[in-house]
Amino acid sequence: MNNYCTNCGKSLKENEYYCTNCGTPIISLPKGYISPEKKKKRKNILTILIIIAIIIIILILTPIIKKQIYINKLKQEYIIPYLQEHYPNQNNKIKYKDSGKCIISGDCYFDPVFGCDGGVCNQYEYLDESECTSYYFNITNDKEEFILTIVKKSNDTYVVKGKNIYGKDEE
């Protein structure tokens, strides 16, 4: 190995593969050698990619977690008290199903291929989503299985049995 840089003449230390003063390679570099500058650049790029990935994951998970917290809050504030009042002393299994527009009439979803649930029925009619939102929970207890709907309409929130918010509640 050379003791001095052939470009600038700086004294070199043992095992230096390039001149730390001017950056000139001293000898043919071993296979796979990466200069410290390239290592630092790769490390910076990797750090940036990891930060971007973490931000994307947070952006994806935050709405999911917020919705789950909200659903649990609705369950605690509305579903459980309703069940305690109307179905006391029963083992109630509560499972969130979905949410959407408030159904005001009808008894089935319309499918463009199969029609209403594969047959003939009265298609659901909805209120505008900006006026009203429904949250559906499947309930299974010792005696039956049914749906409870939490209705959030304007500034009012209430629970009805079934999906049709203007339908007759069995109570």
N, C-alpha and C positions, 0 to 999 in steps of 0.2 A: 504494500500500500504506500502511496505517496505521503510524504510528511508535510508538503506545502500545496496549496491550491494552485493549479496551473493557470487559473484566470486572474486571481487577485494577489496571490502569493502569501495568503494568511497561513499561519501554522495550524496544522490539523491534529486532532486528537486521534487516538487509536479507535478503530471501528466507526469512524465517521464516513458516511457514504456520499455526503455532499458537503460543500463548504457552507458553514453557518453564516458566513459574511456575505457571500454573493449568490449562494444557491447552486453553484456549478457542481454537477456530479463528478466525483473523484475517480471512481472505478466503475466498471460495469456492475450494476446492482444485482443482488441475488433475486432469483425468481420469487414473485409474490411480495417484494419489498414495496411498502407504501410510505411516502415521505410524511413527516410529522404534520406538514401543512394540509396534505390530503386527508390524513387521519382526523385532524381537527374539523375539516370541512365536512367529512362524512358524519362525524359525531353530531355536528350542528344540524345537519339535514335530518338525521335520525331523530334528534330531539324535537325538531319542528314537526315532523310527521307524527310522532307520538302525541304531542300536544294537540294537533289537529284531530287525531283519532279520538282522543279523550273528549274534546269539545263536541264532536259529532255524536258520540255515545251519550253524552249528557243531554244534548238537544233532543235525541230520540227518546231517552228514558224519562225525562222530566215530565212530559205530558201524560205518559202512561202512569207514572207514580202518582201525579196529582189527581188523575181521574180515580185511581184505586182508593186514595185517601178520601175523596169526595163520596164515592159509592159507600165506603165503610161508614162515613158520617151519616149518610141518608139512612142506612140500615139501622144504626144505633138510635137515631132520632125519630124515625117514623115506622119502620117495619117491626122492630122488636116491640115497641109499645102497642102497636095495633094487634099483634099476635097475643100479647099478654092480656089485652082487653077482650078480644073476641075468641081466643083459643087458649084459655088458661089451663094449666096443669097438663099440657101436651108437649111432647118432644118435637119441636119444630126445626126442620133442617132448611136453612135459607141459602139460596144460591142466586147471585146476580146473573141475569140473562142478557139484557141489552137495554139500550135507550133509543129514543127517537121522537118523532112527532106524536102528538096526542091523537089517539083514535077516537072519533066521535060517533061513528056508526059502522055497521058491517060486521062480518064474522070470519073474514079470511084475507090473506095476502093475494094480490094478483100476480100471476106468473105469465109472461108473454107466450111461453110455449105450452104450458099445461093449463092455463086459465087460473081459476081460483083454487089453489091447493089441489089441482088435478081433477076438479069437478065443478059443479055449479054451486055458487054461493053469492052472498052479498059482499062485494068488495069493500075493504076498509076505506073510510073517508077520514081525512086528517084536518086538524087545525094547522095554521101556519106555524112553522117551527119557532119563529120569533115571538109568537104569542104564548106558546105552551110546549113544554118538554115532558116526556114520560120516561120513567125508569122502571123496568120490569124485573121482578124477582120471582123465581120459582120457589114455592113453599111445599114441603112434604112434611106431614105430621102423622100422628098415630092413626088418623082416620081417612085422610084424603090428600090429594095433590092438586095444587091450584096456583094461580098467578096473582100476585099483589102488584099494583101499579102505584108508584109515587108520581103525582101530578104536580108540576110546578107551572102554574098559570098566573101570569102577571105577578102580583106580590103574594099570592096564596099558594100554599103547599098542603096537599092532603093525600090520603091513601084510599084506594078503592080495590075491591076484589074483582079480578078479571082485567081485560085489556081495554074495554070500551069505557072511557071516563064518564060518559053520560048514560051508561047502561045501569041496570038496577043492581045495586049491591045486595047480596043475599041477606044481609042483616036488615 
